[in-house]
Each structure stands twice: as C-alpha cells, then as structure tokens.
Amino acid sequence: MNSLNKDELYQNLSSFLKTRGIELKDGTYAQSIQKSCHLLSEAINLGHQSLDRAKTEIDKKLEQMRQVIHEKTAPRSPFTASAPGAGSAAAKPASSTSKAKSARPGARAKAKAPKKRR
C-alpha cells in the first residue's frame, strides 16, 4: 500500500468537514488537529512498514518450515551414500544365494513332518 503524505489526511478531513458545513480556519484548534493528523499519518506509515517487514519474515520462516517438513517426509532412497574409504561392501547388492535364503524366511523351520496314515 502507498504511504500517506504528511498533509493528505488533514486535507481529506478538512474537505470532508467542509461538505458537512464546518470550515477549519487557521487557529490554535486547526493547528492541533493538523498536528494530530500528521502524527496519525506517521503512525499509519510506520505500521505499514512494520507489517511489510513482518510479512517478509513470516514468509521466510514459513518457507523454512515447509523445507523441513519436505525433508522429513520425503521418501528415502533405497541405497544410502557410504562415507569415502568406508568400503564398497555397503553399496554392493547381496549375492543371489543370500537372496534365495531371504526370499523364504523360515524355510528351515518347517521341517518335514511325518505324514499321518489313515
């Protein structure tokens, strides 16, 4: 939003009062109203600046939070990167014999039970 000029608020107020039949002439009363309008316009402008800064900070923090959530909920890769010099055994796939054993867990536990005769 655009900032207010120093005299803009006072001019709008005096034109509004003039349409209602009240004219602000130069004097102590008009000067105090003009000073009040200046203070109010400065407060409004500072408020807008503060809101803009707060909005940018909130946007930064929100983007950081989204990034953290994305990192925590992203699917993990099947292979983890090993440290250099740690050996290549972690990166190699398992041998076919170990795959066959792991494909049927508990195969040894099922020993052939004697068949019952009828």
Rosetta silent file (secondary structure, phi, psi, omega in degrees, C-alpha in Angstrom):
SEQUENCE: MNSLNKDELYQNLSSFLKTRGIELKDGTYAQSIQKSCHLLSEAINLGHQSLDRAKTEIDKKLEQMRQVIHEKTAPRSPFTASAPGAGSAAAKPASSTSKAKSARPGARAKAKAPKKRR
SCORE:     score description
SCORE:     0.000 S_00000001
   1 L     0.000  147.561  179.897    0.000    0.000    0.000 S_00000001
   2 L   -72.750  148.946  178.379    1.185    3.536   -0.697 S_00000001
   3 L   -80.095  154.777  179.828    2.326    5.675    2.178 S_00000001
   4 L   -84.001  142.640  172.264    0.323    8.707    3.232 S_00000001
   5 L   -74.315  162.218 -176.030    1.641   12.212    2.681 S_00000001
   6 L   -62.626  -41.817 -176.348    2.051   14.394    5.718 S_00000001
   7 L   -96.772   -3.819 -174.364   -0.826   16.748    4.847 S_00000001
   8 H   -61.704  -44.933 -178.309   -3.015   14.258    2.979 S_00000001
   9 H   -65.382  -41.290  179.878   -5.025   13.157    5.993 S_00000001
  10 H   -66.421  -42.197  179.701   -5.602   16.722    7.178 S_00000001
  11 H   -63.195  -42.377  178.376   -6.680   17.867    3.691 S_00000001
  12 H   -65.355  -39.859  178.354   -9.144   14.976    3.379 S_00000001
  13 H   -64.799  -44.556 -178.976  -10.535   15.691    6.841 S_00000001
  14 H   -67.491  -36.933  177.498  -10.952   19.417    6.150 S_00000001
  15 H   -69.384  -36.381  176.937  -12.660   18.768    2.795 S_00000001
  16 H   -63.753  -45.880  179.657  -14.964   16.219    4.454 S_00000001
  17 H   -65.641  -33.087  178.962  -15.875   18.702    7.207 S_00000001
  18 H   -65.064  -37.404  177.785  -16.387   21.433    4.609 S_00000001
  19 H   -68.295  -22.947  178.266  -19.012   19.267    2.833 S_00000001
  20 L   -90.754   -1.226  177.211  -20.763   18.944    6.200 S_00000001
  21 L    97.253   10.275  179.548  -20.773   22.690    6.726 S_00000001
  22 L  -114.850  122.878  179.557  -17.772   23.008    9.054 S_00000001
  23 L  -110.545  129.215  177.697  -14.805   25.024    7.852 S_00000001
  24 L   -88.605  110.177  177.082  -11.430   24.765    9.590 S_00000001
  25 L   -95.743  159.616  179.454   -9.847   28.222    9.664 S_00000001
  26 L   -60.822  132.177  179.884   -6.284   28.903   10.736 S_00000001
  27 L   172.890 -176.804 -177.228   -6.036   28.998   14.508 S_00000001
  28 H   -67.116  -36.907 -179.784   -4.932   27.003   17.507 S_00000001
  29 H   -66.248  -44.427  179.667   -7.755   24.475   17.128 S_00000001
  30 H   -67.172  -36.188  179.065   -6.962   23.841   13.456 S_00000001
  31 H   -66.705  -39.276  178.527   -3.229   23.611   14.215 S_00000001
  32 H   -69.124  -35.805  175.727   -3.777   20.976   16.902 S_00000001
  33 H   -66.381  -40.423  179.642   -5.987   18.976   14.508 S_00000001
  34 H   -65.029  -42.435  176.881   -3.299   19.290   11.821 S_00000001
  35 H   -62.499  -40.206  178.573   -0.586   18.074   14.231 S_00000001
  36 H   -64.478  -39.642  178.197   -2.808   15.164   15.235 S_00000001
  37 H   -66.723  -36.187  176.787   -3.336   14.249   11.582 S_00000001
  38 H   -64.211  -46.208  179.013    0.428   14.371   10.996 S_00000001
  39 H   -62.257  -40.502  179.558    1.048   12.051   13.936 S_00000001
  40 H   -65.902  -41.424  179.125   -1.690    9.723   12.764 S_00000001
  41 H   -66.697  -36.982  175.694   -0.320    9.585    9.212 S_00000001
  42 H   -64.840  -41.429  178.891    3.185    8.843   10.562 S_00000001
  43 H   -64.379  -39.525  178.882    1.784    6.073   12.775 S_00000001
  44 H   -65.541  -44.197  179.959   -0.090    4.605    9.800 S_00000001
  45 H   -64.204  -42.718  177.745    3.031    4.697    7.602 S_00000001
  46 H   -65.322  -36.778  176.601    5.175    3.099   10.308 S_00000001
  47 H   -62.791  -41.183  177.678    2.521    0.461   10.842 S_00000001
  48 H   -64.636  -41.450  178.105    2.542   -0.385    7.144 S_00000001
  49 H   -63.239  -41.706  179.663    6.334   -0.647    7.137 S_00000001
  50 H   -65.623  -40.498  178.072    6.244   -2.918   10.173 S_00000001
  51 H   -64.778  -38.686  177.930    3.595   -5.117    8.610 S_00000001
  52 H   -63.837  -43.706  177.798    5.644   -5.426    5.420 S_00000001
  53 H   -64.656  -41.805  179.562    8.733   -6.454    7.401 S_00000001
  54 H   -64.344  -38.719  179.366    6.734   -8.903    9.485 S_00000001
  55 H   -62.981  -43.556  179.391    5.204  -10.396    6.337 S_00000001
  56 H   -65.882  -38.773  178.416    8.627  -10.995    4.770 S_00000001
  57 H   -66.413  -41.395  178.814    9.943  -12.568    7.986 S_00000001
  58 H   -64.556  -40.361  178.246    6.878  -14.808    8.279 S_00000001
  59 H   -62.843  -40.185  177.369    7.284  -15.842    4.644 S_00000001
  60 H   -62.117  -48.684 -177.915   10.937  -16.753    5.280 S_00000001
  61 H   -65.127  -37.479  178.890   10.092  -18.809    8.365 S_00000001
  62 H   -65.899  -39.629  177.904    7.181  -20.482    6.595 S_00000001
  63 H   -66.406  -38.387  176.075    9.421  -21.457    3.693 S_00000001
  64 H   -63.624  -41.363  179.651   11.989  -22.885    6.140 S_00000001
  65 H   -65.201  -41.428  177.049    9.246  -24.864    7.852 S_00000001
  66 H   -61.190  -40.791  179.858    8.000  -26.210    4.511 S_00000001
  67 H   -64.153  -42.891  179.549   11.533  -27.256    3.622 S_00000001
  68 H   -63.799  -43.805  178.660   11.990  -29.097    6.925 S_00000001
  69 H   -62.358  -41.298  179.425    8.647  -30.870    6.504 S_00000001
  70 H   -63.175  -42.035  179.929    9.588  -31.808    2.948 S_00000001
  71 H   -67.103  -37.035 -178.355   12.929  -33.217    4.070 S_00000001
  72 H   -74.809  -31.468 -175.657   11.371  -35.206    6.905 S_00000001
  73 H  -101.613   -1.655  179.489    8.530  -36.656    4.829 S_00000001
  74 L   -68.004  144.105  177.759   10.387  -37.245    1.550 S_00000001
  75 L   -66.084  142.009 -177.808   10.769  -40.912    0.591 S_00000001
  76 L   -82.212  149.170  178.202   14.187  -42.272    1.376 S_00000001
  77 L   -75.058  150.853 -177.096   16.433  -43.591   -1.377 S_00000001
  78 L   -66.170  -32.074  179.503   16.971  -47.384   -1.393 S_00000001
  79 L  -111.812  134.113  176.388   20.771  -47.040   -1.114 S_00000001
  80 L   -93.023  146.535  179.740   22.405  -44.762    1.381 S_00000001
  81 L   -73.118  129.502  179.944   25.590  -42.996    0.405 S_00000001
  82 L   -89.723  156.153  179.457   28.562  -44.525    2.167 S_00000001
  83 L   -70.688  148.705  179.365   31.372  -42.474    3.597 S_00000001
  84 L   -63.218  134.767  179.057   34.552  -42.300    1.492 S_00000001
  85 L    82.935    1.327 -177.652   37.002  -45.039    2.389 S_00000001
  86 L   -82.216   -9.657 -178.988   34.375  -46.997    4.284 S_00000001
  87 L   105.811  153.255 -177.239   34.472  -49.808    1.750 S_00000001
  88 L   -97.970    8.450 -178.186   32.241  -50.691   -1.130 S_00000001
  89 L   -67.228  -31.198 -178.495   30.569  -53.636    0.590 S_00000001
  90 L   -72.773  -28.052 -176.917   27.626  -51.480    1.659 S_00000001
  91 L   -87.259  -17.149 -178.646   26.941  -50.348   -1.893 S_00000001
  92 L   -78.257  142.586  175.413   27.090  -53.834   -3.457 S_00000001
  93 L   -72.127  158.170 -179.224   23.860  -55.790   -3.812 S_00000001
  94 L   -67.961  153.795 -178.943   23.521  -59.039   -1.896 S_00000001
  95 L   -71.174  164.570 -175.969   24.533  -62.255   -3.629 S_00000001
  96 H   -68.231  -28.438  179.639   21.952  -64.480   -5.254 S_00000001
  97 H   -71.079  -37.397  179.112   22.351  -67.181   -2.613 S_00000001
  98 H   -72.271  -29.145  176.155   21.531  -64.816    0.200 S_00000001
  99 H   -66.307  -39.975 -178.730   18.525  -63.566   -1.791 S_00000001
 100 H   -65.982  -39.627  179.450   17.224  -67.086   -2.137 S_00000001
 101 H   -68.947  -39.968 -177.176   17.540  -67.693    1.576 S_00000001
 102 H   -77.434  -17.853  179.622   15.931  -64.417    2.486 S_00000001
 103 H   -69.958  -28.969 -179.852   13.123  -64.936   -0.028 S_00000001
 104 L  -121.914   76.359  179.158   11.811  -67.849    2.028 S_00000001
 105 L   -68.463  140.700  179.006   12.265  -66.956    5.668 S_00000001
 106 L    80.391   12.393 -179.691   11.541  -69.793    7.996 S_00000001
 107 L   -66.792  -34.909  178.890   12.032  -72.438    5.298 S_00000001
 108 L   -74.370  -29.245 -178.284   14.362  -74.368    7.578 S_00000001
 109 L   -67.504  -25.110  179.754   11.958  -74.077   10.462 S_00000001
 110 L   -90.844   80.006  176.303    9.411  -76.084    8.527 S_00000001
 111 L   -74.629  153.344 -178.367   10.928  -79.500    8.743 S_00000001
 112 L   -66.931  121.359  178.935    9.054  -82.246    7.046 S_00000001
 113 L   -86.444  144.576  178.303    6.558  -83.586    9.459 S_00000001
 114 L   -63.874  137.292 -179.328    5.753  -87.267    9.288 S_00000001
 115 L   -76.196  140.142  178.254    2.557  -87.912    7.406 S_00000001
 116 L   -86.322  137.992  179.436   -0.222  -89.464    9.369 S_00000001
 117 L   -94.268  145.671  178.907   -1.699  -92.614    7.954 S_00000001
 118 L   -97.950    0.000    0.000   -5.363  -93.103    7.906 S_00000001
